[in-house]
Amino acid sequence: MAEPVAWDASGNARSERFNDLYRRQPGALEQARRVFLDGCGLPREWAGRPQWRVLETGFGLGLNFLATWQAWLADPVRPGLLHYAAIEGFPVAADDILRSAAPFAELAPLADALCAQWHGLLPGVHRLVFEGGLVTLTLAVGDVRQALRDLSLVADSVYLDGFSPDTNPDMWSVATLKGVARCCARGTRVASRYAAAPLQDALAECGFQVASVEGPEPDTQRLEGRYDPPLSRLSRAGVRATRQVALAHLRAGEDWQPGGVLEHRVEAQRVDGAAALPPEWHLPDARDAASAWTEDSTAAHRSAAGLRPDSNAALWHPQGAWVRPAQLVRALLAHDRIEWLGGCAVASMALRPASDVFGTDLVGDEPPPWQLLDATGQVLAEAELVVLAAGYATRALLNDDAPPLQAVRGQVSWGPMDADLAAALPPFPVNGHGSVVAGVPVAPGDTPDTGGGARLWVVGASYERDVDEPLLKPADHAANLDRLRGLLPAAAQALESAFTSGQVRGWAGVRCATPDRLPLVGPTRLPSVWVSTAMGSRGISLAVLCGELLAAWLQQEPLPVETALARRVHSGRFDRGAGKG
């Protein structure tokens, strides 16, 4: 049975279930255009694109769909395909859709075509096809959270619509909005006719940057935003910080190599096979700044990587580089105010006994309160402030006061290069589902059986959750080669014999991660104990930035990132009991 709609004399449609209006007449079509199309930059952003994908969270009477379809028809530079995915918990009758569209002559033929297919809408997903297959409506009928799981897409535009947060709060909950975020790529635009502060806060929590702008009557404000998850913003800031250290202290070509990284075919970014730049990065005002970080790859890049020159499935990151981690760490430690105590395994921490600190026989400065102890209980060092940057080992040192940390074992495969491999492998790093770096120089003693002047290739990397032992596993070599076959078939073919002959070598380590995949920086529940850890696979990109952020908090300096982003990595986000240092 169709969802009942109550119509009043002014043409307003009301839901009896939610006691809320679908749309208010007059001005319903203007609202659809101003709030949703304008709010998502349409039709400007889809110009010349092979396809465009819209996600709507509340289909209702279909006015947003009809307005988008009509805009697509009227645009001479429209995308070749328009995919419109929408969710509706309670589909209305076809007659109500026709009545809603009746005041707008330009929508009449579209509403007729829609209603001709508007039948049999049981719970589940239904595909309706128009314009000879060039326009599709994928309608998910049912609970919004389940529907977001059922709709496998990456949206270019998101229309957050539905009954108001006051009458239908589940539609606007953080759990629902996280489901929306899973359907977005970096740069996806989002729009809504609701702009209340709690909604903006919930969207920010889910990785959206949003703002309220003037809306059409009867709404005074509407919401616009884009999906730019904190990990992307952190990574850009982190790369900048790491590059500054490398430029100042490392030898290019030996300790690190700037020159860019190719990202090949992130499948979730574009179902048409092209790698995706955020749409607004193509706009004139942003293009120059954005291209410093990411741009479409050139035919020369793709050819050098062994890909088809006419492929469009790769992005180029000009600021990318490879870095030898040991050399980066040595450079950071080479400071006249840093004393490095190597070979000291810290087994535990303890507050210095109160009798030692407050005894009447003490003279001079007050002793530091924290002692770092080895496995026998011997004191290795004392400090007033302790910063734990020990990866997953941070958990053992904090014991019951540890935040939620997860061990993720990983293994890379590597081997020496010869002239043939140097010609066959890409001259720059390539990543995607897997990675390969070729031409990394090795200093004598860095690895067994390699002399000075040797160069290596490195292929990675495996992910094994909840494993905290860095053991080498032959099966991971096979998995790394498999990933390389998908990433760069030509490179995999060149390295096949090294893997199959048993000449491949390996290195394994344990990453440290959090449930939300963001670092932990800041104070713990223990007094004067701070952490900088849980950087996952991005330690080289994020460690310098996290250190700068921690120092800024301690010294009350300007933060190296915006305050809202800093809060996303604050160590207290998992524990209300975390201190302030």
N, C-alpha and C positions, 0 to 999 in steps of 0.2 A: 504494500500500500504506500502511495506517495505521501511525503511529508505535507501536512496541511499548512496552507499559507492564508493569513487573514489580510484582506485588502480593505483600505478605508477609502473614503470619498475623494481624497487627494491623490490617490494612486500609490500610497505607501504600502509596502508589503511587510507584514510582521510575522515572525515565527511564534507560534503558540507554545512550542516547547521551551524556548528560551526567553519569551516575552521581550523580544528585541527586534529592531528593524533590520531587514536585509539591506535596503537602500531607502533614502528619502527622496521623494520627487518634489519639485523638479530638480534637475542638476545631477541625477544619478550617473549619466554618461560622462558629464564633465568631471565628476569626481573620479570615475574610473580612469579617465585619460590623465588628469592632473596628478592624482595620487600615485597610480601604479605605472603607467607608461612613462610619464615625465620623471617620476621618482627613480625609475630604473634606467633613465637615459635613452628611452626608446622613442622613435625608431633610429635615432642617430647611431647608437652603438652596434646595431646589427647590420649596418650598411655593408654590403659586399661580402658578408660572411656566408660560408656554405650552408650553415644551419644555425638555428637559435633554439635554446631550450628554456622554457619558462616553467617554474613550479609555483602553484597556488595552493595555499593551505585550506581555503574554504571556498568551494565553487559556488555555493548558493544558487542564485538565479542565473548565473552564467554571464553576467554583464562584462566582467573583466576579460573573459575569454573572447566574447564577441567583439569588444573594443580592440583587443590585440589582433585578432584575425582581420578586422576591417583595416587597421593600420598597416598590417602586412600587405593586404591587397592594394592599398593606395600608394605604396612606396615603390618607386621604380628601381631602387637599389636594395630591395629586400633580400634577406637570406634565401637560399634555395629551398630550404626546408624549415618549417616552423613546428617544433614539438612543444606541446602544451600538456603538462602533467598537472592534474588537480586532484584534490582530496575532498570528499564530501561524506559526512557521516549519515545524512538524512536527505536523499535526493527528493526534490520537489517534482510535481507533475509537469509534463510538457506544456500544458496550457498556462501554467504560471510563468514559465520561461517566455512564452510568446507574449503574455500580458506585460511582463516586465520590459520587453524590448519594443513593444508597440509604439511608444511615443517617439522612437528614433527610426526614421524611414531608412537610413543607410544600413541599419542592422537587420531589417525585416527579412531579406533573403537568407542571411546567415542564420538567423534564429529558426527559420523554416527548415533549413538543411540540418541544423542541430537536432531539432525536435523530431525529424524524420527517423533519426537513429536512437532517440531517447526512449528506450524500452528495455525491459528485462534487466534492470540494474540491481542485481543481487549483490550481496557483499563480495568483494574481490576487485580485480582489475579488469577494466573494459577499454578496448581500443576502438575509437571512432575515427574514421578517415574522411577527409574532405579535400577538395581541389585536386582530385586525381592522385591523392597520396602525398601532396606537398604540405598539407596541414593535417596534423594528427592531434587528437585529444585522447590522452590516456587518463581515464578517470578511475581513481581508487575509492571504492565505497567501503566505509567502515571507520573504525577508530583511527584518529590521526596519527598516533604513534606507530601503530602497526602498519598503517599505510605508508608512512615514511620509510619503514624497513622494507616494504614490498616494492616500492618504486626505486629501482636501481638506476639512478641518473646522476649526472653532475650538471646542475642548473647554471645558466648564464644570468638569469633574472629570477628573483623570488618575490612573489606577491604574498605578503602576510595579511591574509584577510580572514574573515569569519566574524562571529558575534563578539561583542566587546569583552575585554578581560573581566569586567564585572559580572557579566551574565554567563560566560563560558570560560572560566579560568584555566581549565585543562588545556585549551587550545594555545594558551600563552605561557605555559609553565616552562621552567628551565629544561625539564626532560623533553618536552616537545621541541623546543628551540634547538636543543642539541641534535635531535633527529634532523631538523632542517639543516643545521651546519654540516652534517655528514653528507648532505646532497649538494654541497657547495664546493667550489674551487676558490683559491685565492683570487680576490677581485670580483667575485659574484656580487651583483648589486641587489639590494633588498629595499622594499618599500612597504609602507603600511599607512592606513588612515588613523591609526592609534599611535600616540607619541608620549604617553605618560612615562614619568621617570622610572617606575618599577619595570616597565617593559624595556626601556633603554638599558637599564642595569642588567636585566636578564640576558638581553642580546649581547651586551659587552662580555658577560661571563662566558658566553658561547663562542667568542672570537669575532664578533661583528663590531665595527666602528660605525656608530650611528649618531645622527643629530636630528633635532626637530626643526622643521621649516614651516613657513606659512602655508596653510592649506586652503582649499576651496570651501565655500559655504556648504553645509553648516558647520564643518570642522574648522576650528581656528588654527590647528597645527596638524602636520602630517610628519611622517618619519621617513628618512632616507639613510642609507648606509651601504656598507660593503663588507664582505667577508675578508678579513685580513687576520688570520689566527696569530696568537702571540708568538708561536714558534717561528713563523715567517719573519715577523718584525724583529724578534730577538736574533735570528740568524743574520739578518742584514747588519744590525748593530754589532754583532759579534765578529763578523767577517771584517768590518771596518777596524775594530780594535785590534784584532790579530794581525791584520796587514800592517798596521802602524808599528807594531813591535817587530815584525819581520823586516820591514823596510829599514828600520833603524839599526837592527842588530844581527840580521842573518845574511848569509852570502847567497845571492840569487844564482840559481843553477847548481848549487851544492847543498845548502841547507833548506832551501825552498825554491819553488819555481812559480812566479806569477805568470799570467798569460791566458787564463780562462779555463773554464770547464764546460764540456758539452753534456747536457741533460737529454738523454734519448728516451722519447716516448713514454711519458708518464701516463699510463693507460686511463687512469681515472680522470684525467684532465679533459680529454676530448674523445668522444666516441667516434668521431669521423677520422681518427688516426692522426690528427695534428696535435702537437704540443700547444699548450694554451698560455698565452700571456693574459694577465688581468685586463679586461676590456678598457678600463679607464687609462691604462698605461699607453694606449694608442692615441689619446687625446693630445692636441698640440701643447697645452700648458704643462703636461706631465711627461711628454715623450722623451725629452733630453735627460731629465733626471732618472727616469725609469730605465732607460737603455743603458745607463751606467751599471745597473745591476743585472738586468736580464733583457735579452732581445732575441728575435728570431735568428736561428742559425743560418749561415750562408751555405751556398753549394760547396764552397771550398772547405768549410768546417766538416760538412757531412762526408765529402769525398775523402778527406784526410782520416776520418774515423772508420772508413770502410763501408759507409752507408751510401745508398743511392743519392746522387746529387740533387735529384728532383723531389726527394722525400721532404715532407713538411713536419716530420715527427720528432723534431729536436729543437731545444732552446740553447742559447749560448749565454753563459754567465761570465762577463768580462772580468769581474773581480775574483773569480775562482782561482785556486792555486793548490799545489801540493806542498806540504810542510813535513820535515822530519821532526817528529815530536820531541825526541831527545834534545835536539839542537835548540828548539824553541824553549824547552824547560831550562836548559843551561843558560840561555840568554836572559831569561827572567830572573834566575837566581844570581846572576853576575852583577850584584849591587853591593855597594860598600856598607849598606846597613842591613844586609842579610847574611846570617851565618848558617851555612848548610851542614847539618849533621846527618851524614849518610850511614847506611848500614845499621840503623837503630830501629828495630821493630817495636812499635809501641803496642803493648798488650792491654793496657788499661789506663784510666785517668782517676785521680783522687784529689779531693780537696786536702790541702795541707792541714794537718791536725791543729785544732784550735789552740792547744797548749803552746804549740810552736809559734803561732801567729800572735797570740795575745799575752804570752808569758811576760812576767815583769822583768826577766833578765835579758830581753831582746833590746838591742840598740840599733840606731840608724833607721833606714827606710823599712817600712813594713814588708815582710817577705811576700812573694807572690803566692796566691792561694791555690793554684792548680799545679799538681805534679803529674808528669807523664812517666809511666812505669813500664819496664820490660817484663818478660814472663816470670822472672825470678823476684819481682818486686823492687828491683833497683830503680832509683830515680834517674831518668835520662835527661829531663829538663824540667824547668819550672817557669810558669808564666802567669801574668795577671789576666791575659786574654788568650783563649785557645780558639783557633779556627781549624775546623776539621775539613780537609779537602782530600779525603781518602777513598773516594768512590764508594763501592759497596761495603768496604771495611768500616765506614762511618757507622754503620748499623751496630756492629759489635762494640765499638767504643762508647756508644751512647746507651746501649742495653735497653732498658725499659723506656727510656726517654727518646728512643729513635723514632723519626717519622717513618711513614710507609715507604720502604725502598725495595726495589725488585732487582735481583741479579739477572743479567742477560748475557750468557756466554756467547762469544763470537770468534770466528776463525777466518783468517785470510790465507790465501795460497800465494806462494811467490817462487821466483826462480831467477837465475841469471839470464841476461840478455846477450845475444850475439848479433852480428850484423844483419842476419836474415830477419830476426825478430824485430830489430830496430826499424826495419823497413816495413814490416807487416803490421805493427801495432800503432795505435794513434799517438801523435806527438803531444797530446794533452790528455788530462784525465777525462773519463767518460763515466757518468753514473746514470742510474735509473733503477730498474730492478736488478741490482748488482752494480759492480763498479770495476774499473780497470785503470791502473796507473802504470805507465811504462817510462823507463829511463831514469829511475831514481838512483842517484849515485850512492855508493857504499864506501864508508871509510874503513880502513883496516881495523879488524877486531870487532866491528859492529855486529857481524853475523859470522857463524862458522864457515870455513871453507870458501871465503870470498876475500880476494885481495883488494888492495887499494886500486881505485880506478874502475872497479866493476860497477855495472849498472843492473838494476833489477826491474822486473815487472811484478805487480801485485794485483791480485784479483780477489774480490770479496763480495759480501761477507755473510757469514751465517748468523742466525739469531736463534738462541736456545734459552727460553725463559726459565727462571727459577733454578738455574745451574750456576753455582758460584766457584767451580773449579775450572781453571783454564787449561784443560787437557786437550791435546791434539787428537782429532778423530779423522780417520781416512774417509769416512762417509761425507764429511764436510767438504773435502776436496772435490768429490764428485758433484756435490750440490753447487759449489762455486762455479765449476765448469758448466753445469747446466744453466745457471743464471747468465753466464757469459754468452752462451749460445743464443739466448733470447735477446740479450743486450746488443752484442756485436758478433754476428755469426762469423765474420772473417777473422776476427781476433781469436775466437774460440778455436777455429780450424788451425790457426798458426800455433796455438799453445796445446793442441790436443795431445801431441806426442809427449810433451813434458808431464802431463797428467797421467796418461795411460802407461808410460814407462816407469812410473814410480820416482821420477826425478823431482817432482814437485815438492816443495818444502812448505812449512806452515808456521804460523804464529797465532796463538789464541790468547784472549784476554776476557775479562768480565766487565761488561758495562754496568752502570748503575742507573736505574730509571725510577720514575714515580708513576702513580696511576694516571696522571694527566699529561705525562711525557714532557713536563717542563722542569727546569732545574730547581734546586732548593738553595736559596741564598738568604742568610740572615741568622738571627738568634735562635737558640733552642730553649727548651724549658730549664736547662741548667744555667746558673748564673755565669755570665762572661764566657760562655761557650757558643761559638757561631759555626755555621756550616757553609760550604760552597761545594756542592756535589750534585749528583744525579743529572748529568748532562747527556746521558744516553750515548748515541752515536755521534754527538756533536761536540765532543770535548775540545777539539782543536779550535772549533769556531766560537765556542762560548766561554771557555775558561778565563780568558783575559777579561772579557766583558764582565763576567760574574765577579771576578776579583775587584774590578773597578767599582762595581755597584756596591759590593760589601764595604769597601773602603769609604765610599761616599756616605753610606749610612752611618758608619762609625764616626766619621769626622764631620758629619753634618754639612757635606759639600753638595754642590749641584749634582743631581743624578745624571748618569750617562744615557738614560732612556726616560721616556715620559713616565710620570708617577703611576698611571694606571697599568702600564706594562710591568713596572717594577713590582707592583703588588701581586701580579700573576705568578711571580717566581719566589715571593716571600716565603720563608720557611714556616711561618705560622699559619699558612693556609690550610694545613691538615690538622692543626692542633691549637685550639683556643688558648692552651696554657703556655704557648711559646712566649718567651720573655722579650724584653726590648734591649737586651745586652747588658 
